[in-house]
């Protein structure tokens, strides 16, 4: 496809992508819906009247909202109608938006935009769905003979998080304080976390109409409730986690902040990059079964940027290493009758590949601190230090174009001084 908006073949946001986000500018501080194209943003609030298809012509006001929840709630047929209209308007052969005077009113340079959370997130859940990651952690803490707990290959393990501290890319994160147990069989200690970590994740936003309490969504029908994907860094305080997680799992070690990328890449944009689901043994229960692939060749990369500006790539992984798919995650989330709403966020859990340079956390990369990694300037890292900026990139590579996610960034700041 060709657009009248100029961009290179290496651009994250070609006309084949068209991810949705929420932005504002200094001159116009109202939050509004935009679509990324090249290095610009198309302001959908300014072109809402062009969505004149049968499903959207009486719902044009949803493109003038300050979040994507209402658009998400319309469901896949409406999402497809909007995507086709946007591709039509942005195509090189369509002159509707190409007049310079018109362009100046409806396009904003991405460098001039302030990005916000793309939706009002009512609920947030994080899963534990990478076989390699779960195996690595199991070996560390239980040994090679028993790396996976008995339930892991029967259900997508997850925990309920909190939405209040989910933040958009670029938001700094403070090193937390909490209880830890530095020495086994000794008294716990209260103070700053010493073992701060990132977690390379991909999350999906729930879409479609809300479900009712008691309703279930089997994996075979879950696709219509998955709006799109974002990159995610689920910051983790490993020493706090170790002390607190028995018996109910992580709490304060995870609620200090979760960073997501600002652009939601739709499932339609990812369709050409489907790959086979991982072979699952034993065969899942019927509610978790779906014939169609829901796995994608998304290349993932994690960089650590030092205060000096030196950047080192510490991880190269891929979404295709997921054992449990997003459809199965959503199906298991609802199998008990838990209702879901548009704008709910569900994280994949750490995504680790098969080799040591593809592990999606410092816990694995440095193998619980026993194998320090050396950054480009010779600096040694076992875990994150104050001033480190974690930068996650993701993209699918096609023929002469790519579908990019932009970046998911956050800098670790020192803890708030104690009172």
Secondary structure by P-SEA (a helix, b strand, c coil): cccccccccccccccccbbbbbbccccccbbbbbbbcccccccccccccccccccccccccccccccccccccccaaaaaaaaaaaaaaacccccccccaaaaaacccccccccccccccccbbbbbbccaaaaaaaaaacccccccccccccccbbbbbbbccccccccccccbbbbbbcccccbbbbbccccccccccbbbbbbbccccccccccccccccccccbbbbbbbccaaaaaaacccccccccccccbbbbbcccccccccccccccccccccccccccccccccccbbbbbbbbbcccccccccbbbbcccccccaaaaaaaaccccccccccbbbbccbbbccccccccccccccccccbbbbcccccccccccccbbbbbbbbbbcccccccccbbbbbbbcccccc
